[in-house]
Amino acid sequence: MQPPRIKEPSRWARWLMAAGSGNSYRYIEELIAAGNPLFALGQFHTHGGANTSADSGSDIAALLSAWKQDGAELKRRFDTNQDEAIDLPEWEFARGEARVEVNRRRQPGAPPPAVEVLGNTLDPDRPYLISAAAHGKLVAQFGGIALVFIAISAVAAVILSWGALVRATG
């Protein structure tokens, strides 16, 4: 069953909307049902899922912070040269042990769920667009509107040039 569609604006209304009201964006909301084709342009990211690194930096940092709370225990475990200070090689060893501990605590085979996100790009020349219309239909619709405005601009340029020529010679 198809969802109810919003009434399409007339051709003239679409042309006026394409001319814009000075805004660089326009929102038209419509329901896109599951299974319907989708055309999307933007920056796509996947967060979480099987591609997530098993040694989460924040989990390791939290464990190291907890270990730092008990300085005597930290020195007992990792001060291998007994100089009462944790030097760089000993700290790297502690970080490795924390990574092993974090991996041990995690449930095997249970990666966090993947979340796909389509968002605006950081490049202003690349559009962010989600449409239920096919690419060819979008190109035809907006290409035709662009040709009309190019023709109007060309006619206006000819009229302005003719007016400037008449004024200069007359």
Buried (B, 14 or more C-beta within 10 A) or exposed (E): EEEEEEEEEEEEEBBEEBEEEEEEEEEEEEEEEEEEEEBEBBEEEEEEEEEEEEBBEEBBEEBBEEBEEEEEEBBEBBBEEEEEEBEEEBEEBBBEBBBEBBBEEEEEEEEEEEEEEBEEEEEEEEEEEEBBBEEEEBEEBEEEBEEEEEEEEEEEEEEEEEEEEEEEEE
